[in-house]
Amino acid sequence: YLSKQLLWQAVLISSPLVLIALFCGLITSILQVVTQIQDSIISFVPKLVVVVLALLFCGSWMLHSLVDFTQNLI
């Protein structure tokens, strides 16, 4: 039961960042195909910026979720 809860908590906490990075990568790739600019830095920088912004907005929720899980665990 404990390992199931641990894995579920890991998926729940990491999913916003992963989904946002996935969506940003998809949009960036579509823009690269349309404009025919194939540079690796163009796909890296927007993802980095978006993930940092997502951490700023979702970071407190993620921390509170982890603290609640740890308190329940203890």
All heavy atoms as a GROMACS GRO file, in nm:
protein
  578
    1TYR      N    1   0.082  -0.120   0.000
    1TYR     CA    2   0.000   0.000   0.000
    1TYR      C    3   0.087   0.126   0.000
    1TYR      O    4   0.058   0.221  -0.069
    1TYR     CB    5  -0.094  -0.002   0.120
    1TYR     CG    6  -0.172   0.125   0.137
    1TYR    CD1    7  -0.281   0.152   0.054
    1TYR    CD2    8  -0.138   0.218   0.233
    1TYR    CE1    9  -0.353   0.270   0.068
    1TYR    CE2   10  -0.210   0.335   0.249
    1TYR     CZ   11  -0.317   0.360   0.166
    1TYR     OH   12  -0.388   0.476   0.179
    2LEU      N   13   0.193   0.123   0.080
    2LEU     CA   14   0.279   0.239   0.092
    2LEU      C   15   0.352   0.269  -0.040
    2LEU      O   16   0.363   0.385  -0.081
    2LEU     CB   17   0.381   0.218   0.204
    2LEU     CG   18   0.471   0.336   0.237
    2LEU    CD1   19   0.388   0.455   0.279
    2LEU    CD2   20   0.567   0.296   0.347
    3SER      N   21   0.400   0.166  -0.107
    3SER     CA   22   0.469   0.188  -0.234
    3SER      C   23   0.372   0.241  -0.341
    3SER      O   24   0.409   0.323  -0.424
    3SER     CB   25   0.538   0.061  -0.281
    3SER     OG   26   0.444  -0.041  -0.302
    4LYS      N   27   0.248   0.194  -0.337
    4LYS     CA   28   0.147   0.244  -0.430
    4LYS      C   29   0.121   0.392  -0.407
    4LYS      O   30   0.115   0.470  -0.503
    4LYS     CB   31   0.017   0.164  -0.413
    4LYS     CG   32  -0.095   0.211  -0.501
    4LYS     CD   33  -0.222   0.133  -0.474
    4LYS     CE   34  -0.339   0.194  -0.547
    4LYS     NZ   35  -0.465   0.131  -0.512
    5GLN      N   36   0.108   0.433  -0.282
    5GLN     CA   37   0.085   0.573  -0.250
    5GLN      C   38   0.206   0.659  -0.287
    5GLN      O   39   0.191   0.771  -0.336
    5GLN     CB   40   0.056   0.590  -0.101
    5GLN     CG   41  -0.079   0.537  -0.060
    5GLN     CD   42  -0.191   0.620  -0.118
    5GLN    OE1   43  -0.200   0.645  -0.237
    5GLN    NE2   44  -0.279   0.663  -0.031
    6LEU      N   45   0.326   0.605  -0.266
    6LEU     CA   46   0.447   0.677  -0.301
    6LEU      C   47   0.457   0.701  -0.451
    6LEU      O   48   0.487   0.812  -0.496
    6LEU     CB   49   0.570   0.600  -0.252
    6LEU     CG   50   0.705   0.661  -0.281
    6LEU    CD1   51   0.721   0.789  -0.202
    6LEU    CD2   52   0.814   0.564  -0.248
    7LEU      N   53   0.429   0.599  -0.531
    7LEU     CA   54   0.433   0.615  -0.676
    7LEU      C   55   0.324   0.710  -0.725
    7LEU      O   56   0.347   0.790  -0.815
    7LEU     CB   57   0.420   0.479  -0.744
    7LEU     CG   58   0.543   0.389  -0.732
    7LEU    CD1   59   0.513   0.252  -0.790
    7LEU    CD2   60   0.662   0.451  -0.799
    8TRP      N   61   0.206   0.701  -0.666
    8TRP     CA   62   0.097   0.790  -0.706
    8TRP      C   63   0.132   0.935  -0.673
    8TRP      O   64   0.106   1.026  -0.751
    8TRP     CB   65  -0.033   0.749  -0.639
    8TRP     CG   66  -0.145   0.840  -0.673
    8TRP    CD1   67  -0.208   0.927  -0.590
    8TRP    CD2   68  -0.206   0.858  -0.802
    8TRP    NE1   69  -0.304   0.996  -0.660
    8TRP    CE2   70  -0.305   0.955  -0.789
    8TRP    CE3   71  -0.184   0.798  -0.926
    8TRP    CZ2   72  -0.383   0.997  -0.895
    8TRP    CZ3   73  -0.262   0.840  -1.032
    8TRP    CH2   74  -0.361   0.938  -1.016
    9GLN      N   75   0.193   0.957  -0.558
    9GLN     CA   76   0.234   1.092  -0.519
    9GLN      C   77   0.340   1.146  -0.614
    9GLN      O   78   0.336   1.263  -0.652
    9GLN     CB   79   0.286   1.092  -0.375
    9GLN     CG   80   0.306   1.228  -0.316
    9GLN     CD   81   0.175   1.298  -0.287
    9GLN    OE1   82   0.071   1.236  -0.272
    9GLN    NE2   83   0.180   1.427  -0.278
   10ALA      N   84   0.433   1.063  -0.654
   10ALA     CA   85   0.537   1.104  -0.749
   10ALA      C   86   0.477   1.142  -0.884
   10ALA      O   87   0.516   1.243  -0.944
   10ALA     CB   88   0.641   0.994  -0.765
   11VAL      N   89   0.381   1.064  -0.931
   11VAL     CA   90   0.315   1.095  -1.057
   11VAL      C   91   0.233   1.223  -1.044
   11VAL      O   92   0.236   1.308  -1.134
   11VAL     CB   93   0.225   0.977  -1.101
   11VAL    CG1   94   0.131   1.016  -1.213
   11VAL    CG2   95   0.310   0.859  -1.142
   12LEU      N   96   0.165   1.239  -0.935
   12LEU     CA   97   0.081   1.356  -0.913
   12LEU      C   98   0.165   1.484  -0.906
   12LEU      O   99   0.127   1.586  -0.964
   12LEU     CB  100   0.001   1.340  -0.784
   12LEU     CG  101  -0.102   1.446  -0.752
   12LEU    CD1  102  -0.213   1.441  -0.855
   12LEU    CD2  103  -0.157   1.425  -0.613
   13ILE      N  104   0.279   1.478  -0.843
   13ILE     CA  105   0.362   1.597  -0.828
   13ILE      C  106   0.436   1.631  -0.958
   13ILE      O  107   0.450   1.747  -0.994
   13ILE     CB  108   0.459   1.579  -0.711
   13ILE    CG1  109   0.381   1.588  -0.581
   13ILE    CG2  110   0.570   1.684  -0.713
   13ILE    CD1  111   0.462   1.564  -0.459
   14SER      N  112   0.482   1.531  -1.028
   14SER     CA  113   0.560   1.558  -1.149
   14SER      C  114   0.475   1.585  -1.273
   14SER      O  115   0.526   1.641  -1.370
   14SER     CB  116   0.654   1.441  -1.177
   14SER     OG  117   0.581   1.326  -1.210
   15SER      N  118   0.349   1.547  -1.272
   15SER     CA  119   0.267   1.559  -1.392
   15SER      C  120   0.248   1.702  -1.443
   15SER      O  121   0.252   1.722  -1.565
   15SER     CB  122   0.133   1.490  -1.373
   15SER     OG  123   0.059   1.550  -1.271
   16PRO      N  124   0.228   1.804  -1.358
   16PRO     CA  125   0.212   1.938  -1.417
   16PRO      C  126   0.335   1.984  -1.495
   16PRO      O  127   0.322   2.038  -1.606
   16PRO     CB  128   0.188   2.029  -1.296
   16PRO     CG  129   0.141   1.940  -1.189
   16PRO     CD  130   0.204   1.808  -1.214
   17LEU      N  131   0.452   1.960  -1.440
   17LEU     CA  132   0.573   2.004  -1.509
   17LEU      C  133   0.597   1.926  -1.638
   17LEU      O  134   0.636   1.982  -1.740
   17LEU     CB  135   0.694   1.991  -1.417
   17LEU     CG  136   0.692   2.080  -1.293
   17LEU    CD1  137   0.816   2.055  -1.209
   17LEU    CD2  138   0.683   2.224  -1.331
   18VAL      N  139   0.573   1.797  -1.632
   18VAL     CA  140   0.594   1.714  -1.750
   18VAL      C  141   0.496   1.750  -1.860
   18VAL      O  142   0.534   1.762  -1.978
   18VAL     CB  143   0.585   1.564  -1.714
   18VAL    CG1  144   0.584   1.478  -1.837
   18VAL    CG2  145   0.698   1.524  -1.621
   19LEU      N  146   0.371   1.770  -1.824
   19LEU     CA  147   0.270   1.805  -1.925
   19LEU      C  148   0.294   1.943  -1.985
   19LEU      O  149   0.278   1.963  -2.106
   19LEU     CB  150   0.130   1.796  -1.865
   19LEU     CG  151   0.082   1.656  -1.831
   19LEU    CD1  152  -0.054   1.662  -1.762
   19LEU    CD2  153   0.075   1.571  -1.955
   20ILE      N  154   0.336   2.037  -1.903
   20ILE     CA  155   0.365   2.171  -1.954
   20ILE      C  156   0.486   2.167  -2.046
   20ILE      O  157   0.486   2.230  -2.152
   20ILE     CB  158   0.384   2.270  -1.837
   20ILE    CG1  159   0.248   2.296  -1.772
   20ILE    CG2  160   0.447   2.399  -1.883
   20ILE    CD1  161   0.254   2.376  -1.646
   21ALA      N  162   0.590   2.094  -2.008
   21ALA     CA  163   0.708   2.082  -2.095
   21ALA      C  164   0.673   2.010  -2.225
   21ALA      O  165   0.723   2.046  -2.332
   21ALA     CB  166   0.819   2.008  -2.021
   22LEU      N  167   0.588   1.909  -2.216
   22LEU     CA  168   0.546   1.837  -2.336
   22LEU      C  169   0.469   1.928  -2.430
   22LEU      O  170   0.495   1.931  -2.551
   22LEU     CB  171   0.459   1.717  -2.296
   22LEU     CG  172   0.401   1.634  -2.409
   22LEU    CD1  173   0.511   1.553  -2.474
   22LEU    CD2  174   0.292   1.544  -2.356
   23PHE      N  175   0.376   2.005  -2.377
   23PHE     CA  176   0.297   2.096  -2.459
   23PHE      C  177   0.384   2.205  -2.522
   23PHE      O  178   0.371   2.237  -2.639
   23PHE     CB  179   0.185   2.158  -2.375
   23PHE     CG  180   0.092   2.244  -2.452
   23PHE    CD1  181   0.005   2.190  -2.545
   23PHE    CD2  182   0.093   2.381  -2.435
   23PHE    CE1  183  -0.081   2.270  -2.617
   23PHE    CE2  184   0.008   2.463  -2.506
   23PHE     CZ  185  -0.079   2.407  -2.598
   24CYS      N  186   0.476   2.259  -2.443
   24CYS     CA  187   0.566   2.361  -2.495
   24CYS      C  188   0.658   2.303  -2.603
   24CYS      O  189   0.683   2.369  -2.705
   24CYS     CB  190   0.649   2.419  -2.382
   24CYS     SG  191   0.764   2.546  -2.435
   25GLY      N  192   0.707   2.183  -2.584
   25GLY     CA  193   0.790   2.118  -2.685
   25GLY      C  194   0.714   2.092  -2.813
   25GLY      O  195   0.768   2.107  -2.924
   26LEU      N  196   0.587   2.054  -2.800
   26LEU     CA  197   0.504   2.031  -2.918
   26LEU      C  198   0.482   2.159  -2.997
   26LEU      O  199   0.498   2.161  -3.119
   26LEU     CB  200   0.370   1.970  -2.875
   26LEU     CG  201   0.272   1.940  -2.986
   26LEU    CD1  202   0.326   1.828  -3.074
   26LEU    CD2  203   0.138   1.903  -2.928
   27ILE      N  204   0.449   2.266  -2.928
   27ILE     CA  205   0.428   2.396  -2.994
   27ILE      C  206   0.558   2.444  -3.060
   27ILE      O  207   0.557   2.491  -3.174
   27ILE     CB  208   0.376   2.500  -2.893
   27ILE    CG1  209   0.238   2.458  -2.840
   27ILE    CG2  210   0.371   2.639  -2.955
   27ILE    CD1  211   0.131   2.450  -2.944
   28THR      N  212   0.670   2.430  -2.989
   28THR     CA  213   0.798   2.472  -3.043
   28THR      C  214   0.834   2.391  -3.167
   28THR      O  215   0.885   2.445  -3.266
   28THR     CB  216   0.908   2.460  -2.937
   28THR    OG1  217   0.868   2.532  -2.820
   28THR    CG2  218   1.039   2.515  -2.986
   29SER      N  219   0.809   2.261  -3.162
   29SER     CA  220   0.839   2.176  -3.277
   29SER      C  221   0.753   2.212  -3.398
   29SER      O  222   0.803   2.213  -3.511
   29SER     CB  223   0.817   2.029  -3.241
   29SER     OG  224   0.906   1.989  -3.141
   30ILE      N  225   0.628   2.241  -3.374
   30ILE     CA  226   0.540   2.282  -3.484
   30ILE      C  227   0.590   2.413  -3.544
   30ILE      O  228   0.595   2.427  -3.667
   30ILE     CB  229   0.394   2.293  -3.436
   30ILE    CG1  230   0.338   2.155  -3.407
   30ILE    CG2  231   0.308   2.365  -3.540
   30ILE    CD1  232   0.204   2.154  -3.341
   31LEU      N  233   0.630   2.507  -3.460
   31LEU     CA  234   0.683   2.634  -3.512
   31LEU      C  235   0.813   2.614  -3.587
   31LEU      O  236   0.839   2.681  -3.687
   31LEU     CB  237   0.702   2.733  -3.398
   31LEU     CG  238   0.575   2.791  -3.338
   31LEU    CD1  239   0.606   2.878  -3.218
   31LEU    CD2  240   0.498   2.870  -3.442
   32GLN      N  241   0.897   2.520  -3.542
   32GLN     CA  242   1.021   2.492  -3.613
   32GLN      C  243   0.994   2.431  -3.750
   32GLN      O  244   1.064   2.461  -3.847
   32GLN     CB  245   1.111   2.400  -3.532
   32GLN     CG  246   1.188   2.469  -3.424
   32GLN     CD  247   1.281   2.375  -3.352
   32GLN    OE1  248   1.255   2.254  -3.341
   32GLN    NE2  249   1.389   2.428  -3.300
   33VAL      N  250   0.896   2.344  -3.757
   33VAL     CA  251   0.863   2.282  -3.885
   33VAL      C  252   0.806   2.386  -3.981
   33VAL      O  253   0.840   2.388  -4.100
   33VAL     CB  254   0.764   2.165  -3.866
   33VAL    CG1  255   0.704   2.120  -3.996
   33VAL    CG2  256   0.834   2.050  -3.796
   34VAL      N  257   0.720   2.473  -3.932
   34VAL     CA  258   0.658   2.574  -4.017
   34VAL      C  259   0.762   2.673  -4.069
   34VAL      O  260   0.762   2.710  -4.186
   34VAL     CB  261   0.545   2.646  -3.940
   34VAL    CG1  262   0.497   2.769  -4.015
   34VAL    CG2  263   0.430   2.551  -3.916
   35THR      N  264   0.853   2.717  -3.981
   35THR     CA  265   0.952   2.816  -4.021
   35THR      C  266   1.079   2.754  -4.077
   35THR      O  267   1.165   2.826  -4.126
   35THR     CB  268   0.989   2.906  -3.903
   35THR    OG1  269   1.044   2.825  -3.798
   35THR    CG2  270   0.870   2.984  -3.854
   36GLN      N  271   1.094   2.625  -4.069
   36GLN     CA  272   1.209   2.550  -4.117
   36GLN      C  273   1.340   2.595  -4.051
   36GLN      O  274   1.445   2.596  -4.112
   36GLN     CB  275   1.221   2.556  -4.269
   36GLN     CG  276   1.107   2.488  -4.339
   36GLN     CD  277   1.121   2.493  -4.490
   36GLN    OE1  278   1.210   2.557  -4.542
   36GLN    NE2  279   1.033   2.422  -4.558
   37ILE      N  280   1.332   2.634  -3.925
   37ILE     CA  281   1.451   2.668  -3.847
   37ILE      C  282   1.480   2.548  -3.759
   37ILE      O  283   1.402   2.514  -3.671
   37ILE     CB  284   1.427   2.792  -3.760
   37ILE    CG1  285   1.398   2.912  -3.847
   37ILE    CG2  286   1.549   2.818  -3.673
   37ILE    CD1  287   1.359   3.036  -3.769
   38GLN      N  288   1.590   2.481  -3.782
   38GLN     CA  289   1.626   2.360  -3.708
   38GLN      C  290   1.747   2.389  -3.620
   38GLN      O  291   1.860   2.359  -3.655
   38GLN     CB  292   1.655   2.245  -3.804
   38GLN     CG  293   1.538   2.206  -3.891
   38GLN     CD  294   1.419   2.160  -3.810
   38GLN    OE1  295   1.434   2.095  -3.707
   38GLN    NE2  296   1.300   2.194  -3.856
   39ASP      N  297   1.724   2.451  -3.509
   39ASP     CA  298   1.830   2.480  -3.414
   39ASP      C  299   1.790   2.421  -3.279
   39ASP      O  300   1.677   2.438  -3.234
   39ASP     CB  301   1.851   2.631  -3.404
   39ASP     CG  302   1.976   2.668  -3.328
   39ASP    OD1  303   2.060   2.579  -3.304
   39ASP    OD2  304   1.991   2.787  -3.296
   40SER      N  305   1.882   2.352  -3.214
   40SER     CA  306   1.848   2.283  -3.090
   40SER      C  307   1.822   2.381  -2.975
   40SER      O  308   1.745   2.351  -2.885
   40SER     CB  309   1.959   2.186  -3.052
   40SER     OG  310   2.079   2.257  -3.028
   41ILE      N  311   1.885   2.497  -2.977
   41ILE     CA  312   1.866   2.593  -2.868
   41ILE      C  313   1.725   2.651  -2.870
   41ILE      O  314   1.671   2.688  -2.767
   41ILE     CB  315   1.974   2.704  -2.874
   41ILE    CG1  316   1.986   2.775  -2.741
   41ILE    CG2  317   1.945   2.805  -2.981
   41ILE    CD1  318   2.058   2.698  -2.638
   42ILE      N  319   1.664   2.655  -2.989
   42ILE     CA  320   1.527   2.709  -3.000
   42ILE      C  321   1.428   2.618  -2.929
   42ILE      O  322   1.328   2.664  -2.875
   42ILE     CB  323   1.490   2.730  -3.148
   42ILE    CG1  324   1.575   2.842  -3.206
   42ILE    CG2  325   1.342   2.763  -3.163
   42ILE    CD1  326   1.555   2.863  -3.353
   43SER      N  327   1.455   2.491  -2.924
   43SER     CA  328   1.362   2.401  -2.854
   43SER      C  329   1.393   2.392  -2.705
   43SER      O  330   1.306   2.358  -2.625
   43SER     CB  331   1.367   2.262  -2.916
   43SER     OG  332   1.495   2.205  -2.898
   44PHE      N  333   1.515   2.425  -2.665
   44PHE     CA  334   1.554   2.410  -2.525
   44PHE      C  335   1.514   2.530  -2.440
   44PHE      O  336   1.461   2.515  -2.330
   44PHE     CB  337   1.706   2.388  -2.515
   44PHE     CG  338   1.756   2.378  -2.375
   44PHE    CD1  339   1.729   2.267  -2.298
   44PHE    CD2  340   1.830   2.481  -2.320
   44PHE    CE1  341   1.774   2.257  -2.169
   44PHE    CE2  342   1.875   2.472  -2.190
   44PHE     CZ  343   1.848   2.361  -2.114
   45VAL      N  344   1.538   2.650  -2.488
   45VAL     CA  345   1.516   2.771  -2.409
   45VAL      C  346   1.368   2.792  -2.374
   45VAL      O  347   1.337   2.819  -2.257
   45VAL     CB  348   1.576   2.894  -2.481
   45VAL    CG1  349   1.537   3.023  -2.412
   45VAL    CG2  350   1.727   2.881  -2.488
   46PRO      N  351   1.273   2.778  -2.467
   46PRO     CA  352   1.133   2.796  -2.426
   46PRO      C  353   1.087   2.694  -2.322
   46PRO      O  354   1.014   2.728  -2.230
   46PRO     CB  355   1.054   2.779  -2.556
   46PRO     CG  356   1.150   2.808  -2.663
   46PRO     CD  357   1.283   2.764  -2.612
   47LYS      N  358   1.134   2.570  -2.337
   47LYS     CA  359   1.096   2.468  -2.237
   47LYS      C  360   1.152   2.504  -2.100
   47LYS      O  361   1.083   2.489  -2.000
   47LYS     CB  362   1.148   2.331  -2.278
   47LYS     CG  363   1.060   2.258  -2.373
   47LYS     CD  364   1.102   2.115  -2.382
   47LYS     CE  365   1.146   2.085  -2.522
   47LYS     NZ  366   1.188   1.948  -2.543
   48LEU      N  367   1.274   2.551  -2.097
   48LEU     CA  368   1.336   2.590  -1.970
   48LEU      C  369   1.260   2.705  -1.905
   48LEU      O  370   1.229   2.700  -1.786
   48LEU     CB  371   1.482   2.629  -1.994
   48LEU     CG  372   1.562   2.670  -1.872
   48LEU    CD1  373   1.578   2.551  -1.778
   48LEU    CD2  374   1.696   2.724  -1.913
   49VAL      N  375   1.226   2.804  -1.984
   49VAL     CA  376   1.153   2.920  -1.931
   49VAL      C  377   1.014   2.879  -1.881
   49VAL      O  378   0.972   2.918  -1.772
   49VAL     CB  379   1.142   3.031  -2.038
   49VAL    CG1  380   1.047   3.141  -1.996
   49VAL    CG2  381   1.280   3.086  -2.069
   50VAL      N  382   0.945   2.797  -1.958
   50VAL     CA  383   0.809   2.756  -1.920
   50VAL      C  384   0.811   2.668  -1.795
   50VAL      O  385   0.727   2.683  -1.707
   50VAL     CB  386   0.741   2.684  -2.039
   50VAL    CG1  387   0.614   2.617  -1.997
   50VAL    CG2  388   0.713   2.784  -2.149
   51VAL      N  389   0.909   2.580  -1.785
   51VAL     CA  390   0.917   2.493  -1.666
   51VAL      C  391   0.952   2.575  -1.542
   51VAL      O  392   0.897   2.551  -1.434
   51VAL     CB  393   1.018   2.379  -1.689
   51VAL    CG1  394   1.050   2.307  -1.561
   51VAL    CG2  395   0.962   2.281  -1.790
   52VAL      N  396   1.039   2.675  -1.556
   52VAL     CA  397   1.070   2.761  -1.441
   52VAL      C  398   0.946   2.840  -1.398
   52VAL      O  399   0.917   2.851  -1.279
   52VAL     CB  400   1.188   2.855  -1.475
   52VAL    CG1  401   1.202   2.965  -1.372
   52VAL    CG2  402   1.317   2.776  -1.485
   53LEU      N  403   0.871   2.892  -1.495
   53LEU     CA  404   0.747   2.962  -1.461
   53LEU      C  405   0.645   2.869  -1.397
   53LEU      O  406   0.576   2.907  -1.302
   53LEU     CB  407   0.687   3.027  -1.586
   53LEU     CG  408   0.762   3.148  -1.640
   53LEU    CD1  409   0.699   3.194  -1.771
   53LEU    CD2  410   0.762   3.260  -1.538
   54ALA      N  411   0.638   2.746  -1.445
   54ALA     CA  412   0.545   2.649  -1.385
   54ALA      C  413   0.588   2.616  -1.243
   54ALA      O  414   0.502   2.597  -1.156
   54ALA     CB  415   0.540   2.522  -1.470
   55LEU      N  416   0.718   2.607  -1.219
   55LEU     CA  417   0.765   2.584  -1.083
   55LEU      C  418   0.730   2.700  -0.991
   55LEU      O  419   0.698   2.679  -0.874
   55LEU     CB  420   0.916   2.560  -1.082
   55LEU     CG  421   0.961   2.419  -1.107
   55LEU    CD1  422   1.113   2.414  -1.117
   55LEU    CD2  423   0.915   2.326  -0.997
   56LEU      N  424   0.736   2.822  -1.043
   56LEU     CA  425   0.698   2.936  -0.962
   56LEU      C  426   0.551   2.932  -0.924
   56LEU      O  427   0.514   2.968  -0.812
   56LEU     CB  428   0.729   3.067  -1.037
   56LEU     CG  429   0.875   3.105  -1.048
   56LEU    CD1  430   0.891   3.228  -1.137
   56LEU    CD2  431   0.934   3.131  -0.911
   57PHE      N  432   0.466   2.890  -1.018
   57PHE     CA  433   0.323   2.887  -0.990
   57PHE      C  434   0.280   2.760  -0.914
   57PHE      O  435   0.192   2.767  -0.829
   57PHE     CB  436   0.243   2.900  -1.119
   57PHE     CG  437   0.249   3.036  -1.179
   57PHE    CD1  438   0.308   3.056  -1.302
   57PHE    CD2  439   0.198   3.146  -1.112
   57PHE    CE1  440   0.316   3.182  -1.358
   57PHE    CE2  441   0.204   3.272  -1.166
   57PHE     CZ  442   0.264   3.291  -1.290
   58CYS      N  443   0.338   2.646  -0.948
   58CYS     CA  444   0.296   2.519  -0.888
   58CYS      C  445   0.385   2.474  -0.772
   58CYS      O  446   0.354   2.375  -0.707
   58CYS     CB  447   0.296   2.409  -0.994
   58CYS     SG  448   0.182   2.436  -1.127
   59GLY      N  449   0.493   2.546  -0.749
   59GLY     CA  450   0.590   2.502  -0.647
   59GLY      C  451   0.532   2.493  -0.508
   59GLY      O  452   0.560   2.398  -0.434
   60SER      N  453   0.452   2.591  -0.469
   60SER     CA  454   0.395   2.587  -0.334
   60SER      C  455   0.298   2.471  -0.318
   60SER      O  456   0.297   2.404  -0.214
   60SER     CB  457   0.326   2.719  -0.302
   60SER     OG  458   0.218   2.740  -0.390
   61TRP      N  459   0.218   2.445  -0.422
   61TRP     CA  460   0.127   2.331  -0.416
   61TRP      C  461   0.204   2.200  -0.406
   61TRP      O  462   0.167   2.110  -0.330
   61TRP     CB  463   0.036   2.328  -0.539
   61TRP     CG  464  -0.039   2.201  -0.551
   61TRP    CD1  465  -0.150   2.164  -0.480
   61TRP    CD2  466  -0.005   2.090  -0.635
   61TRP    NE1  467  -0.188   2.038  -0.517
   61TRP    CE2  468  -0.101   1.990  -0.612
   61TRP    CE3  469   0.095   2.067  -0.728
   61TRP    CZ2  470  -0.098   1.869  -0.678
   61TRP    CZ3  471   0.097   1.946  -0.794
   61TRP    CH2  472   0.002   1.849  -0.768
   62MET      N  473   0.312   2.189  -0.484
   62MET     CA  474   0.393   2.068  -0.483
   62MET      C  475   0.456   2.048  -0.345
   62MET      O  476   0.456   1.936  -0.292
   62MET     CB  477   0.502   2.076  -0.590
   62MET     CG  478   0.447   2.076  -0.731
   62MET     SD  479   0.566   2.125  -0.854
   62MET     CE  480   0.661   1.976  -0.869
   63LEU      N  481   0.507   2.155  -0.286
   63LEU     CA  482   0.569   2.146  -0.154
   63LEU      C  483   0.466   2.108  -0.048
   63LEU      O  484   0.492   2.021   0.036
   63LEU     CB  485   0.637   2.277  -0.119
   63LEU     CG  486   0.710   2.279   0.014
   63LEU    CD1  487   0.825   2.178   0.013
   63LEU    CD2  488   0.761   2.418   0.044
   64HIS      N  489   0.349   2.169  -0.051
   64HIS     CA  490   0.244   2.136   0.046
   64HIS      C  491   0.198   1.991   0.031
   64HIS      O  492   0.172   1.923   0.130
   64HIS     CB  493   0.125   2.231   0.033
   64HIS     CG  494   0.151   2.367   0.084
   64HIS    ND1  495   0.176   2.395   0.217
   64HIS    CD2  496   0.159   2.486   0.019
   64HIS    CE1  497   0.196   2.523   0.232
   64HIS    NE2  498   0.187   2.582   0.113
   65SER      N  499   0.190   1.946  -0.091
   65SER     CA  500   0.150   1.807  -0.115
   65SER      C  501   0.254   1.710  -0.058
   65SER      O  502   0.218   1.609   0.004
   65SER     CB  503   0.132   1.785  -0.264
   65SER     OG  504   0.095   1.654  -0.291
   66LEU      N  505   0.380   1.741  -0.079
   66LEU     CA  506   0.486   1.655  -0.024
   66LEU      C  507   0.489   1.659   0.128
   66LEU      O  508   0.510   1.556   0.193
   66LEU     CB  509   0.622   1.696  -0.080
   66LEU     CG  510   0.654   1.648  -0.219
   66LEU    CD1  511   0.784   1.709  -0.266
   66LEU    CD2  512   0.663   1.498  -0.222
   67VAL      N  513   0.468   1.776   0.185
   67VAL     CA  514   0.467   1.788   0.332
   67VAL      C  515   0.351   1.711   0.391
   67VAL      O  516   0.365   1.638   0.490
   67VAL     CB  517   0.465   1.936   0.375
   67VAL    CG1  518   0.434   1.951   0.522
   67VAL    CG2  519   0.598   2.002   0.343
   68ASP      N  520   0.233   1.722   0.330
   68ASP     CA  521   0.116   1.646   0.377
   68ASP      C  522   0.140   1.495   0.366
   68ASP      O  523   0.106   1.421   0.459
   68ASP     CB  524  -0.008   1.683   0.298
   68ASP     CG  525  -0.058   1.823   0.330
   68ASP    OD1  526  -0.021   1.877   0.436
   68ASP    OD2  527  -0.135   1.876   0.248
   69PHE      N  528   0.199   1.453   0.256
   69PHE     CA  529   0.228   1.310   0.240
   69PHE      C  530   0.327   1.263   0.345
   69PHE      O  531   0.310   1.156   0.404
   69PHE     CB  532   0.283   1.284   0.099
   69PHE     CG  533   0.320   1.139   0.076
   69PHE    CD1  534   0.221   1.044   0.060
   69PHE    CD2  535   0.452   1.102   0.073
   69PHE    CE1  536   0.254   0.912   0.041
   69PHE    CE2  537   0.487   0.969   0.051
   69PHE     CZ  538   0.388   0.874   0.035
   70THR      N  539   0.429   1.342   0.371
   70THR     CA  540   0.529   1.303   0.470
   70THR      C  541   0.469   1.301   0.610
   70THR      O  542   0.499   1.210   0.689
   70THR     CB  543   0.648   1.403   0.466
   70THR    OG1  544   0.698   1.407   0.333
   70THR    CG2  545   0.758   1.360   0.560
   71GLN      N  546   0.384   1.396   0.643
   71GLN     CA  547   0.319   1.397   0.774
   71GLN      C  548   0.229   1.274   0.791
   71GLN      O  549   0.225   1.214   0.898
   71GLN     CB  550   0.239   1.525   0.794
   71GLN     CG  551   0.327   1.645   0.820
   71GLN     CD  552   0.247   1.773   0.828
   71GLN    OE1  553   0.129   1.778   0.792
   71GLN    NE2  554   0.312   1.878   0.874
   72ASN      N  555   0.155   1.239   0.687
   72ASN     CA  556   0.072   1.119   0.694
   72ASN      C  557   0.156   0.993   0.705
   72ASN      O  558   0.116   0.895   0.769
   72ASN     CB  559  -0.019   1.110   0.572
   72ASN     CG  560  -0.129   1.212   0.574
   72ASN    OD1  561  -0.167   1.261   0.680
   72ASN    ND2  562  -0.178   1.249   0.458
   73LEU      N  563   0.273   0.996   0.642
   73LEU     CA  564   0.362   0.880   0.646
   73LEU      C  565   0.420   0.860   0.786
   73LEU      O  566   0.426   0.749   0.837
   73LEU     CB  567   0.475   0.898   0.544
   73LEU     CG  568   0.574   0.784   0.529
   73LEU    CD1  569   0.504   0.663   0.472
   73LEU    CD2  570   0.687   0.828   0.439
   74ILE      N  571   0.457   0.972   0.847
   74ILE     CA  572   0.517   0.964   0.982
   74ILE      C  573   0.410   0.934   1.083
   74ILE      O  574   0.423   0.853   1.170
   74ILE     CB  575   0.592   1.094   1.015
   74ILE    CG1  576   0.713   1.106   0.924
   74ILE    CG2  577   0.636   1.096   1.159
   74ILE    CD1  578   0.787   1.237   0.934
   0.00000   0.00000   0.00000
